[in-house]
Amino acid sequence: MTLTLDPIAWTDVGAVTDIPLRGARRVPTAQGDIAIFRTGDGAVFALKDACPHKGGPLSQGMVHGRAVACPLHGWNIDLATGEPMGADHGKGCTPTIPLRVEQGRLLLGRA
Ligand code: FES
């Protein structure tokens, strides 16, 4: 049996090094703003740029570990899942966006 996988369109949105360690960048798209994060150990993640609480701009939050603290009310959002952490776990979820790195370039995906 041969599986047919849906293709993902990948868009080059810049160099990994454009984003400082423990930093973030907002990428405006036709589907809304996307936040790309780079952790202290160099991992990268992409989420819709909207907090699951009241839509705060996560790209302006503080990255710590594998999470970002929302700049509006301080919820901590898991960068890998988009889910609030700690006492706010289970109160919504920010959609994750496919992201990969190829030859130092950030490729943002959309199924
Ligand atoms: S909008 Fe993010 S914590 Fe309230």
Backbone and ligand atoms as CSV (ligand in chain L), in Angstrom:
chain,resi,resn,atom,element,x,y,z
A,1,MET,N,N,0.848,-1.187,0.000
A,1,MET,CA,C,0.000,0.000,0.000
A,1,MET,C,C,0.891,1.247,0.000
A,2,THR,N,N,0.563,2.180,-0.833
A,2,THR,CA,C,1.321,3.430,-0.906
A,2,THR,C,C,0.486,4.567,-0.345
A,3,LEU,N,N,1.073,5.280,0.595
A,3,LEU,CA,C,0.380,6.419,1.174
A,3,LEU,C,C,0.577,7.647,0.302
A,4,THR,N,N,-0.434,8.452,0.203
A,4,THR,CA,C,-0.315,9.741,-0.463
A,4,THR,C,C,-0.352,10.812,0.612
A,5,LEU,N,N,0.738,11.525,0.739
A,5,LEU,CA,C,0.819,12.569,1.764
A,5,LEU,C,C,0.471,13.919,1.166
A,6,ASP,N,N,-0.270,14.676,1.909
A,6,ASP,CA,C,-0.590,16.023,1.446
A,6,ASP,C,C,0.674,16.867,1.444
A,7,PRO,N,N,0.905,17.617,0.395
A,7,PRO,CA,C,2.090,18.473,0.365
A,7,PRO,C,C,1.930,19.692,1.272
A,8,ILE,N,N,3.030,20.145,1.787
A,8,ILE,CA,C,3.048,21.391,2.550
A,8,ILE,C,C,3.833,22.403,1.740
A,9,ALA,N,N,3.287,23.582,1.614
A,9,ALA,CA,C,4.003,24.662,0.933
A,9,ALA,C,C,4.899,25.343,1.963
A,10,TRP,N,N,6.194,25.376,1.679
A,10,TRP,CA,C,7.156,25.983,2.601
A,10,TRP,C,C,7.593,27.335,2.060
A,11,THR,N,N,7.618,28.324,2.940
A,11,THR,CA,C,8.023,29.671,2.546
A,11,THR,C,C,9.237,30.097,3.360
A,12,ASP,N,N,10.268,30.550,2.672
A,12,ASP,CA,C,11.471,31.058,3.332
A,12,ASP,C,C,11.147,32.419,3.946
A,13,VAL,N,N,11.293,32.511,5.271
A,13,VAL,CA,C,10.967,33.771,5.950
A,13,VAL,C,C,12.191,34.415,6.596
A,14,GLY,N,N,13.382,33.932,6.220
A,14,GLY,CA,C,14.582,34.589,6.720
A,14,GLY,C,C,15.563,33.610,7.331
A,15,ALA,N,N,16.664,34.151,7.799
A,15,ALA,CA,C,17.707,33.341,8.413
A,15,ALA,C,C,17.385,33.073,9.882
A,16,VAL,N,N,17.777,31.904,10.346
A,16,VAL,CA,C,17.595,31.580,11.764
A,16,VAL,C,C,18.248,32.657,12.626
A,17,THR,N,N,19.419,33.101,12.194
A,17,THR,CA,C,20.168,34.070,12.991
A,17,THR,C,C,19.549,35.474,12.985
A,18,ASP,N,N,18.497,35.669,12.180
A,18,ASP,CA,C,17.762,36.940,12.245
A,18,ASP,C,C,17.032,37.070,13.584
A,19,ILE,N,N,16.788,35.931,14.220
A,19,ILE,CA,C,16.086,35.933,15.500
A,19,ILE,C,C,17.114,35.683,16.605
A,20,PRO,N,N,17.259,36.597,17.537
A,20,PRO,CA,C,18.240,36.385,18.609
A,20,PRO,C,C,17.838,35.227,19.508
A,21,LEU,N,N,18.816,34.632,20.175
A,21,LEU,CA,C,18.508,33.604,21.156
A,21,LEU,C,C,17.561,34.198,22.193
A,22,ARG,N,N,16.574,33.416,22.609
A,22,ARG,CA,C,15.535,33.857,23.557
A,22,ARG,C,C,14.758,35.057,22.998
A,23,GLY,N,N,14.592,35.058,21.684
A,23,GLY,CA,C,13.872,36.153,21.039
A,23,GLY,C,C,12.741,35.642,20.164
A,24,ALA,N,N,12.073,36.569,19.522
A,24,ALA,CA,C,10.941,36.230,18.663
A,24,ALA,C,C,10.815,37.247,17.547
A,25,ARG,N,N,10.079,36.840,16.534
A,25,ARG,CA,C,9.833,37.735,15.405
A,25,ARG,C,C,8.412,37.523,14.909
A,26,ARG,N,N,7.755,38.597,14.553
A,26,ARG,CA,C,6.392,38.506,14.010
A,26,ARG,C,C,6.463,38.471,12.490
A,27,VAL,N,N,5.741,37.533,11.892
A,27,VAL,CA,C,5.687,37.420,10.441
A,27,VAL,C,C,4.237,37.621,10.002
A,28,PRO,N,N,3.932,38.746,9.357
A,28,PRO,CA,C,2.563,38.943,8.870
A,28,PRO,C,C,2.285,38.035,7.671
A,29,THR,N,N,1.150,37.367,7.665
A,29,THR,CA,C,0.772,36.530,6.520
A,29,THR,C,C,-0.697,36.799,6.193
A,30,ALA,N,N,-1.102,36.302,5.042
A,30,ALA,CA,C,-2.504,36.465,4.636
A,30,ALA,C,C,-3.429,35.736,5.600
A,31,GLN,N,N,-2.891,34.761,6.326
A,31,GLN,CA,C,-3.696,33.999,7.292
A,31,GLN,C,C,-3.585,34.586,8.697
A,32,GLY,N,N,-2.962,35.733,8.826
A,32,GLY,CA,C,-2.786,36.352,10.139
A,32,GLY,C,C,-1.328,36.333,10.568
A,33,ASP,N,N,-1.045,37.043,11.643
A,33,ASP,CA,C,0.336,37.140,12.111
A,33,ASP,C,C,0.790,35.822,12.742
A,34,ILE,N,N,2.034,35.470,12.447
A,34,ILE,CA,C,2.659,34.278,13.012
A,34,ILE,C,C,3.876,34.722,13.803
A,35,ALA,N,N,4.073,34.118,14.958
A,35,ALA,CA,C,5.234,34.414,15.801
A,35,ALA,C,C,6.224,33.256,15.693
A,36,ILE,N,N,7.475,33.600,15.380
A,36,ILE,CA,C,8.544,32.598,15.352
A,36,ILE,C,C,9.458,32.874,16.533
A,37,PHE,N,N,9.748,31.837,17.294
A,37,PHE,CA,C,10.540,31.956,18.518
A,37,PHE,C,C,11.838,31.176,18.373
A,38,ARG,N,N,12.875,31.668,19.031
A,38,ARG,CA,C,14.151,30.954,19.102
A,38,ARG,C,C,14.544,30.876,20.577
A,39,THR,N,N,14.735,29.672,21.044
A,39,THR,CA,C,15.032,29.476,22.467
A,39,THR,C,C,16.530,29.675,22.732
A,40,GLY,N,N,16.887,29.652,23.996
A,40,GLY,CA,C,18.285,29.838,24.371
A,40,GLY,C,C,19.206,28.766,23.829
A,41,ASP,N,N,18.658,27.568,23.592
A,41,ASP,CA,C,19.489,26.489,23.028
A,41,ASP,C,C,19.356,26.396,21.515
A,42,GLY,N,N,18.726,27.394,20.895
A,42,GLY,CA,C,18.700,27.490,19.437
A,42,GLY,C,C,17.541,26.796,18.748
A,43,ALA,N,N,16.619,26.190,19.503
A,43,ALA,CA,C,15.451,25.561,18.871
A,43,ALA,C,C,14.485,26.651,18.397
A,44,VAL,N,N,13.766,26.351,17.326
A,44,VAL,CA,C,12.816,27.325,16.790
A,44,VAL,C,C,11.410,26.731,16.752
A,45,PHE,N,N,10.430,27.594,16.963
A,45,PHE,CA,C,9.021,27.191,16.997
A,45,PHE,C,C,8.196,28.299,16.355
A,46,ALA,N,N,7.052,27.918,15.804
A,46,ALA,CA,C,6.136,28.919,15.244
A,46,ALA,C,C,4.731,28.689,15.789
A,47,LEU,N,N,4.112,29.776,16.199
A,47,LEU,CA,C,2.741,29.753,16.698
A,47,LEU,C,C,1.980,30.919,16.073
A,48,LYS,N,N,0.671,30.786,16.007
A,48,LYS,CA,C,-0.136,31.953,15.672
A,48,LYS,C,C,0.193,33.018,16.725
A,49,ASP,N,N,0.292,34.281,16.305
A,49,ASP,CA,C,0.721,35.341,17.224
A,49,ASP,C,C,-0.456,35.856,18.047
A,50,ALA,N,N,-1.078,34.959,18.770
A,50,ALA,CA,C,-2.247,35.343,19.567
A,50,ALA,C,C,-2.342,34.418,20.779
A,51,CYS,N,N,-2.316,35.013,21.934
A,51,CYS,CA,C,-2.427,34.259,23.184
A,51,CYS,C,C,-3.821,33.631,23.293
A,52,PRO,N,N,-3.900,32.398,23.804
A,52,PRO,CA,C,-5.228,31.782,23.947
A,52,PRO,C,C,-6.090,32.451,25.019
A,53,HIS,N,N,-5.505,33.318,25.840
A,53,HIS,CA,C,-6.291,34.013,26.861
A,53,HIS,C,C,-7.133,35.112,26.219
A,54,LYS,N,N,-6.513,36.214,25.842
A,54,LYS,CA,C,-7.258,37.322,25.227
A,54,LYS,C,C,-6.555,37.864,23.993
A,55,GLY,N,N,-5.798,37.000,23.313
A,55,GLY,CA,C,-5.213,37.371,22.030
A,55,GLY,C,C,-3.965,38.216,22.087
A,56,GLY,N,N,-3.305,38.288,23.223
A,56,GLY,CA,C,-2.080,39.084,23.343
A,56,GLY,C,C,-1.021,38.650,22.324
A,57,PRO,N,N,-0.189,39.604,21.890
A,57,PRO,CA,C,0.845,39.305,20.881
A,57,PRO,C,C,2.014,38.527,21.491
A,58,LEU,N,N,2.012,37.226,21.314
A,58,LEU,CA,C,3.052,36.377,21.920
A,58,LEU,C,C,4.445,36.725,21.404
A,59,SER,N,N,4.529,37.289,20.179
A,59,SER,CA,C,5.836,37.660,19.632
A,59,SER,C,C,6.503,38.763,20.450
A,60,GLN,N,N,5.742,39.434,21.312
A,60,GLN,CA,C,6.317,40.477,22.160
A,60,GLN,C,C,6.562,39.983,23.586
A,61,GLY,N,N,6.364,38.689,23.784
A,61,GLY,CA,C,6.563,38.111,25.108
A,61,GLY,C,C,8.006,37.727,25.363
A,62,MET,N,N,8.270,37.282,26.583
A,62,MET,CA,C,9.622,36.888,26.966
A,62,MET,C,C,9.758,35.373,26.844
A,63,VAL,N,N,10.768,34.945,26.053
A,63,VAL,CA,C,11.026,33.520,25.867
A,63,VAL,C,C,11.879,33.024,27.034
A,64,HIS,N,N,11.422,31.928,27.651
A,64,HIS,CA,C,12.205,31.312,28.732
A,64,HIS,C,C,12.032,29.807,28.620
A,65,GLY,N,N,13.143,29.101,28.636
A,65,GLY,CA,C,13.075,27.660,28.422
A,65,GLY,C,C,12.417,27.373,27.086
A,66,ARG,N,N,11.397,26.519,27.107
A,66,ARG,CA,C,10.634,26.215,25.881
A,66,ARG,C,C,9.245,26.837,25.957
A,67,ALA,N,N,9.183,28.042,26.542
A,67,ALA,CA,C,7.899,28.718,26.720
A,67,ALA,C,C,8.055,30.208,26.449
A,68,VAL,N,N,6.906,30.866,26.268
A,68,VAL,CA,C,6.902,32.323,26.159
A,68,VAL,C,C,5.879,32.860,27.159
A,69,ALA,N,N,6.254,33.930,27.847
A,69,ALA,CA,C,5.334,34.594,28.774
A,69,ALA,C,C,4.596,35.682,28.010
A,70,CYS,N,N,3.286,35.586,27.975
A,70,CYS,CA,C,2.482,36.579,27.257
A,70,CYS,C,C,2.702,37.964,27.874
A,71,PRO,N,N,2.869,38.997,27.024
A,71,PRO,CA,C,3.148,40.332,27.551
A,71,PRO,C,C,1.935,40.987,28.229
A,72,LEU,N,N,0.740,40.474,28.008
A,72,LEU,CA,C,-0.431,41.140,28.584
A,72,LEU,C,C,-0.723,40.732,30.028
A,73,HIS,N,N,-0.857,39.440,30.278
A,73,HIS,CA,C,-1.224,39.014,31.630
A,73,HIS,C,C,-0.307,37.918,32.169
A,74,GLY,N,N,0.745,37.591,31.417
A,74,GLY,CA,C,1.771,36.701,31.941
A,74,GLY,C,C,1.524,35.210,31.848
A,75,TRP,N,N,0.504,34.770,31.122
A,75,TRP,CA,C,0.355,33.323,30.940
A,75,TRP,C,C,1.616,32.794,30.263
A,76,ASN,N,N,2.023,31.590,30.641
A,76,ASN,CA,C,3.159,30.938,30.005
A,76,ASN,C,C,2.638,29.926,28.996
A,77,ILE,N,N,3.059,30.091,27.749
A,77,ILE,CA,C,2.590,29.251,26.657
A,77,ILE,C,C,3.714,28.327,26.210
A,78,ASP,N,N,3.417,27.033,26.153
A,78,ASP,CA,C,4.380,26.030,25.691
A,78,ASP,C,C,4.613,26.236,24.197
A,79,LEU,N,N,5.862,26.463,23.809
A,79,LEU,CA,C,6.166,26.756,22.401
A,79,LEU,C,C,5.935,25.551,21.494
A,80,ALA,N,N,6.047,24.342,22.019
A,80,ALA,CA,C,5.880,23.144,21.194
A,80,ALA,C,C,4.420,22.808,20.943
A,81,THR,N,N,3.545,23.168,21.896
A,81,THR,CA,C,2.136,22.762,21.771
A,81,THR,C,C,1.164,23.928,21.645
A,82,GLY,N,N,1.585,25.117,22.052
A,82,GLY,CA,C,0.690,26.270,22.069
A,82,GLY,C,C,-0.251,26.284,23.258
A,83,GLU,N,N,-0.060,25.358,24.189
A,83,GLU,CA,C,-0.965,25.252,25.342
A,83,GLU,C,C,-0.444,26.062,26.528
A,84,PRO,N,N,-1.356,26.682,27.269
A,84,PRO,CA,C,-0.943,27.354,28.502
A,84,PRO,C,C,-0.385,26.329,29.487
A,85,MET,N,N,0.552,26.781,30.288
A,85,MET,CA,C,1.205,25.902,31.250
A,85,MET,C,C,0.757,26.265,32.676
A,86,GLY,N,N,1.065,25.388,33.595
A,86,GLY,CA,C,0.791,25.656,35.003
A,86,GLY,C,C,-0.699,25.746,35.295
A,87,ALA,N,N,-1.071,26.719,36.125
A,87,ALA,CA,C,-2.462,26.854,36.574
A,87,ALA,C,C,-3.419,27.145,35.424
A,88,ASP,N,N,-2.910,27.645,34.297
A,88,ASP,CA,C,-3.772,27.996,33.166
A,88,ASP,C,C,-3.882,26.870,32.135
A,89,HIS,N,N,-3.244,25.722,32.426
A,89,HIS,CA,C,-3.306,24.588,31.494
A,89,HIS,C,C,-4.765,24.190,31.257
A,90,GLY,N,N,-5.089,23.910,30.004
A,90,GLY,CA,C,-6.446,23.492,29.672
A,90,GLY,C,C,-7.376,24.636,29.319
A,91,LYS,N,N,-6.874,25.866,29.387
A,91,LYS,CA,C,-7.714,27.030,29.084
A,91,LYS,C,C,-7.436,27.540,27.670
A,92,GLY,N,N,-7.627,26.683,26.689
A,92,GLY,CA,C,-7.425,27.080,25.304
A,92,GLY,C,C,-6.079,26.655,24.777
A,93,CYS,N,N,-5.827,27.004,23.524
A,93,CYS,CA,C,-4.582,26.600,22.868
A,93,CYS,C,C,-4.342,27.503,21.665
A,94,THR,N,N,-3.106,27.921,21.496
A,94,THR,CA,C,-2.724,28.686,20.312
A,94,THR,C,C,-2.260,27.708,19.232
A,95,PRO,N,N,-2.761,27.825,18.002
A,95,PRO,CA,C,-2.346,26.894,16.954
A,95,PRO,C,C,-0.840,26.958,16.682
A,96,THR,N,N,-0.247,25.784,16.501
A,96,THR,CA,C,1.158,25.709,16.098
A,96,THR,C,C,1.219,25.737,14.569
A,97,ILE,N,N,2.334,26.216,14.052
A,97,ILE,CA,C,2.535,26.324,12.606
A,97,ILE,C,C,3.769,25.497,12.245
A,98,PRO,N,N,3.705,24.696,11.170
A,98,PRO,CA,C,4.895,23.931,10.779
A,98,PRO,C,C,6.070,24.864,10.476
A,99,LEU,N,N,7.235,24.481,10.992
A,99,LEU,CA,C,8.450,25.276,10.773
A,99,LEU,C,C,9.630,24.320,10.721
A,100,ARG,N,N,10.506,24.532,9.759
A,100,ARG,CA,C,11.730,23.737,9.719
A,100,ARG,C,C,12.892,24.629,9.298
A,101,VAL,N,N,14.079,24.144,9.570
A,101,VAL,CA,C,15.296,24.887,9.226
A,101,VAL,C,C,16.050,24.100,8.178
A,102,GLU,N,N,16.444,24.792,7.120
A,102,GLU,CA,C,17.224,24.150,6.058
A,102,GLU,C,C,18.345,25.101,5.661
A,103,GLN,N,N,19.566,24.649,5.850
A,103,GLN,CA,C,20.748,25.452,5.522
A,103,GLN,C,C,20.667,26.844,6.153
A,104,GLY,N,N,20.245,26.859,7.407
A,104,GLY,CA,C,20.213,28.111,8.148
A,104,GLY,C,C,19.037,29.019,7.843
A,105,ARG,N,N,18.127,28.553,7.000
A,105,ARG,CA,C,16.954,29.365,6.647
A,105,ARG,C,C,15.713,28.826,7.345
A,106,LEU,N,N,14.840,29.724,7.748
A,106,LEU,CA,C,13.576,29.347,8.371
A,106,LEU,C,C,12.531,29.134,7.289
A,107,LEU,N,N,11.957,27.948,7.269
A,107,LEU,CA,C,10.921,27.641,6.290
A,107,LEU,C,C,9.610,27.424,7.027
A,108,LEU,N,N,8.677,28.311,6.741
A,108,LEU,CA,C,7.375,28.279,7.394
A,108,LEU,C,C,6.421,27.499,6.501
A,109,GLY,N,N,5.712,26.587,7.105
A,109,GLY,CA,C,4.839,25.724,6.313
A,109,GLY,C,C,3.377,26.049,6.494
A,110,ARG,N,N,2.634,25.700,5.486
A,110,ARG,CA,C,1.176,25.808,5.571
A,110,ARG,C,C,0.611,24.640,4.775
A,111,ALA,N,N,-0.168,23.833,5.446
A,111,ALA,CA,C,-0.724,22.649,4.775
A,111,ALA,C,C,-1.773,23.058,3.769
L,1,FES,S1,S,-3.798,37.833,26.665
L,1,FES,FE1,FE,-2.121,36.537,27.124
L,1,FES,S2,S,-2.213,36.212,29.243
L,1,FES,FE2,FE,-3.945,37.462,28.793
